[in-house]
């Protein structure tokens, strides 16, 4: 497809704008509803609303991080179909589109990171990377053959909007059962949670290619969003928590297949922690961990000239061959 063929028609732009702005409106409605509620001063109500919000965010972000990103796109681990399907369904509840198209866009992002062909680079403006690109790419864009041949991912993708609706019905029903009412449950566990989860994902595309530090000298603008200072570090910590570690983005661009995006001291990575727990429970396996020696080697490789890199590859090949011979 050419760049022109990717452009959204006006009716699709309208639907996209609605999907993106509706959670923002619901967040404002939720704030007004909270201030007007007769229970606003009661601790049980405050804690219940907060629980709905935090659980709603984490369910969706684990779905994006472990389902769409580390699981589907990068194959960072293997698991049972039922658990893999659950993570993909959780990701659909964030209303970020079909898993297979999300993954296809992300492959293009890595292949052309911050160059022509990258669907969401700050090279075309910060807001283009954050929101604007979603207004430009039409719904029927190509699906990468890798994901087109993934029967489970395709099956979940066909019912994306059903799962998105389920992600709204569940908190509404639970809100009624919990005593805050279905409307508060829908607002806080649905609309507001979607708003924060999606802003976290958008921030990885924009902020984590603009601000922060670079622990690897990759050939793009990716950063690990860890900003210093009494205000910067709490914000960085919150975003790392909210995105399940996805703001360790420079690390991810350096070692794309790694299951752990937090590779240095102090880098929070909830998704990696979850995978370690699931690995101990034998619910995931063949997890592709980036070990300290892998990190050091990759840092060294990215500072090498092409000739030095070739020489290093030959050296490693010789060492591996010698190990094989010594085992015979």
C-alpha positions in Angstrom: 0.0 0.0 0.0 1.1 3.5 -0.7 1.1 6.3 1.9 -2.1 7.7 0.2 -3.9 4.4 0.4 -3.3 4.3 4.1 -5.2 7.6 4.6 -8.4 7.4 6.5 -11.7 8.4 4.9 -13.6 11.1 6.8 -16.2 8.7 8.3 -13.4 6.6 9.8 -11.7 9.7 11.2 -15.0 10.5 12.9 -15.2 7.0 14.5 -11.5 7.3 15.6 -12.1 10.7 17.1 -15.1 9.4 19.0 -13.1 6.3 20.3 -10.3 8.5 21.4 -12.3 11.4 22.9 -15.1 9.4 24.6 -12.8 8.1 27.5 -11.7 11.7 28.0 -15.3 12.9 28.3 -16.1 10.0 30.6 -13.2 10.9 32.8 -14.6 14.4 33.2 -18.1 13.1 33.9 -16.6 10.7 36.5 -14.8 13.6 38.2 -18.1 15.6 38.3 -20.0 12.5 39.5 -17.5 11.9 42.3 -17.8 15.5 43.5 -21.6 15.3 43.4 -21.9 11.9 45.0 -23.5 11.9 48.5 -20.9 9.3 49.4 -17.8 11.3 48.3 -16.7 11.8 51.9 -17.0 8.2 52.9 -13.8 6.1 53.0 -15.4 2.9 51.7 -16.7 4.7 48.6 -13.3 6.4 47.9 -11.4 3.2 48.2 -13.9 1.2 46.1 -13.8 3.8 43.3 -9.9 3.8 43.5 -9.8 0.0 43.3 -12.1 0.0 40.2 -9.8 2.6 38.6 -6.5 0.9 39.4 -7.7 -2.7 38.5 -9.3 -1.4 35.3 -6.0 0.2 34.2 -3.9 -2.8 35.1 -6.2 -5.3 33.4 -6.0 -3.4 30.2 -2.2 -2.6 30.4 -1.3 -6.2 31.2 -3.4 -7.1 28.1 -1.4 -4.6 25.9 2.0 -5.4 27.4 1.8 -9.2 27.9 -0.8 -9.9 25.2 -0.4 -7.6 22.3 3.3 -6.6 22.8 5.6 -9.1 24.5 3.4 -12.1 23.6 1.9 -11.6 20.2 4.4 -9.1 18.5 7.7 -10.2 19.9 7.1 -13.8 21.0 9.0 -13.2 24.2 7.5 -16.2 25.9 5.3 -19.2 25.3 2.1 -20.2 27.2 -1.1 -22.1 27.0 -3.7 -21.0 24.4 -6.2 -20.2 27.2 -3.8 -17.8 28.9 -2.6 -16.3 25.7 -6.2 -15.7 24.6 -7.0 -14.2 28.0 -4.2 -11.7 27.7 -5.3 -10.8 24.1 -8.9 -10.3 25.3 -7.7 -8.0 28.1 -5.8 -6.0 25.5 -9.0 -5.7 23.4 -10.7 -4.1 26.4 -8.4 -1.1 26.1 -10.1 -0.2 22.7 -6.7 0.1 20.9 -8.0 -1.9 17.9 -7.5 -5.5 16.7 -4.5 -7.3 18.2 -3.2 -8.4 14.7 -3.3 -4.8 13.3 -1.8 -3.4 16.5 1.1 -6.0 16.2 1.5 -5.2 12.5 1.8 -1.5 13.2 4.4 -2.2 15.9 6.5 -4.4 13.6 6.6 -1.4 11.2 7.6 0.8 14.1 10.6 -1.3 14.9 11.5 -1.9 11.2 11.6 1.8 10.5 12.0 3.3 13.9 12.1 7.2 13.7 12.6 6.9 9.9 10.3 7.0 6.9 7.7 4.2 7.3 7.5 4.5 11.1 3.7 4.9 11.7 4.2 7.0 14.9 7.5 8.8 15.2 8.0 12.3 16.9 10.1 13.1 13.8 6.7 14.1 12.4 5.8 16.0 15.6 5.1 15.1 19.2 1.3 15.0 18.8 1.6 13.0 15.6 3.4 10.3 17.7 0.9 10.6 20.6 -2.5 10.8 18.9 -2.2 12.1 15.3 -1.1 8.9 13.6 -4.2 7.1 14.7 -6.3 9.7 12.7 -4.3 9.0 9.6 -4.2 5.2 9.1 -7.3 3.6 7.8 -9.0 0.6 9.5 -8.4 -1.9 6.6 -4.6 -1.6 6.5 -2.5 -4.7 5.9 -2.0 -7.4 8.5 1.5 -8.8 8.7 1.5 -12.4 7.3 3.1 -13.6 10.6 0.0 -12.6 12.5 -2.4 -13.5 9.7 -1.3 -17.1 10.1 -1.8 -17.0 13.9 -5.2 -18.7 14.2 -5.8 -17.7 17.9 -4.8 -14.1 17.4 -7.0 -13.8 14.3 -10.0 -15.4 16.1 -9.7 -12.9 19.0 -9.2 -10.0 16.6 -12.5 -10.9 14.8 -14.4 -10.2 18.0 -12.3 -7.2 19.2 -15.4 -4.9 19.6 -17.3 -7.6 21.5 -14.5 -7.9 24.0 -14.3 -4.1 24.2 -18.0 -4.1 25.2 -17.4 -6.9 27.7 -14.7 -4.7 29.3 -17.4 -2.1 30.0 -20.2 -4.4 31.1 -18.0 -6.2 33.7 -17.1 -3.1 35.8 -20.7 -1.9 35.5 -22.0 -5.2 36.9 -19.4 -5.3 39.6 -20.1 -1.7 40.5 -23.7 -2.7 41.1 -22.7 -5.6 43.3 -20.1 -3.6 45.2 -22.6 -0.9 46.2 -21.3 2.1 44.2 -23.8 1.5 41.4 -23.5 0.4 37.8 -22.8 3.9 36.5 -19.8 4.6 38.8 -18.5 1.1 38.0 -18.8 1.8 34.3 -17.2 5.2 34.7 -14.2 4.3 36.9 -13.6 0.7 35.9 -14.4 1.4 32.3 -14.1 5.0 30.8 -11.5 6.5 33.2 -9.4 3.3 33.3 -9.4 3.2 29.4 -8.4 6.9 29.3 -5.3 6.4 31.6 -4.3 3.0 30.0 -4.5 4.5 26.5 -2.6 7.7 27.5 0.1 5.4 28.9 0.4 3.5 25.6 0.4 6.8 23.6 3.1 8.1 25.9 5.4 5.2 25.0 5.1 6.3 21.3 5.7 10.0 22.0 7.3 10.7 25.4 9.6 7.6 25.3 11.0 8.8 22.0 11.5 12.3 23.3 12.4 12.5 27.0 14.5 10.5 29.4 17.8 8.7 29.1 19.4 6.3 26.6 21.2 3.3 28.1 21.8 1.9 24.6 23.1 3.8 21.6 20.3 2.6 19.2 19.9 4.3 15.8 16.6 5.8 16.7 15.2 8.3 19.3 13.9 5.7 21.8 14.5 6.5 25.5 14.0 5.0 28.9 11.6 7.4 30.5 13.3 8.0 33.8 13.5 11.7 34.6 15.5 13.0 37.6 14.3 15.3 40.3 11.7 15.3 43.1 8.9 15.6 40.6 10.5 13.7 37.7 11.1 10.4 39.4 7.6 10.0 40.9 6.1 10.7 37.5 8.5 8.2 35.8 7.7 5.6 38.5 4.0 6.1 38.0 4.2 5.8 34.2 6.4 2.7 34.5 3.8 1.1 36.9 0.8 2.2 34.8 2.3 0.9 31.5 3.6 -2.3 33.1 7.2 -1.4 32.3 6.8 -0.4 28.7 8.4 3.1 29.3 11.8 1.2 29.5 11.5 1.7 25.7 15.2 2.2 24.8 16.0 -1.1 26.4 13.2 -2.7 24.3 14.5 -1.2 21.1 18.0 -2.5 21.8 16.9 -6.1 22.6 13.5 -6.4 21.0 12.7 -10.0 21.9 13.5 -9.6 25.6 10.7 -10.4 28.0 12.2 -8.0 30.6 12.2 -4.3 29.5 13.6 -3.1 32.8 17.3 -4.1 32.5 19.1 -1.8 34.9 18.8 -1.0 38.6 15.7 1.0 39.6 13.8 0.3 36.3 10.3 -0.9 37.4 8.9 -3.6 35.1 5.6 -5.1 36.4 5.2 -7.3 33.3 8.6 -8.9 33.8 7.6 -9.6 37.4 4.3 -11.1 36.3 6.2 -13.4 33.9 8.6 -14.5 36.6 5.6 -15.5 38.8 3.9 -17.3 35.9 7.2 -19.0 35.0 7.5 -20.3 38.6 3.9 -21.6 38.4 4.8 -23.3 35.1 2.1 -21.3 33.2 4.7 -19.8 30.8 7.9 -21.2 29.5 10.8 -20.5 27.1 10.8 -17.0 28.4 13.5 -14.9 26.6 15.2 -13.1 29.4 17.9 -10.5 28.7 20.6 -11.4 31.2 23.2 -8.9 32.5 25.8 -10.4 30.1 23.4 -10.0 27.2 22.8 -6.4 28.1 26.6 -5.6 28.4 27.3 -7.3 25.0 24.5 -5.4 23.3 25.7 -2.1 24.7 29.2 -2.9 23.4 27.8 -4.0 20.0 25.9 -0.7 19.5 29.1 1.4 19.9 31.1 -0.7 17.5 32.0 0.1 13.9 30.6 -2.4 11.2 34.1 -4.0 11.0 34.4 -4.4 14.8 30.9 -5.9 14.8 31.8 -8.4 12.2 35.0 -9.4 14.1 33.0 -9.8 17.3 30.5 -12.1 15.5 33.3 -14.2 14.2 34.9 -14.4 17.6 31.7 -15.6 19.2 31.2 -18.1 16.5 34.6 -19.5 17.1 34.0 -19.7 20.8 30.7 -21.5 20.3 32.3 -24.0 17.9 35.1 -24.7 20.3 32.6 -25.4 23.1 30.8 -27.9 20.9 34.0 -29.7 20.1 35.0 -29.8 23.8 31.7 -31.4 24.7 32.3 -34.3 22.2 
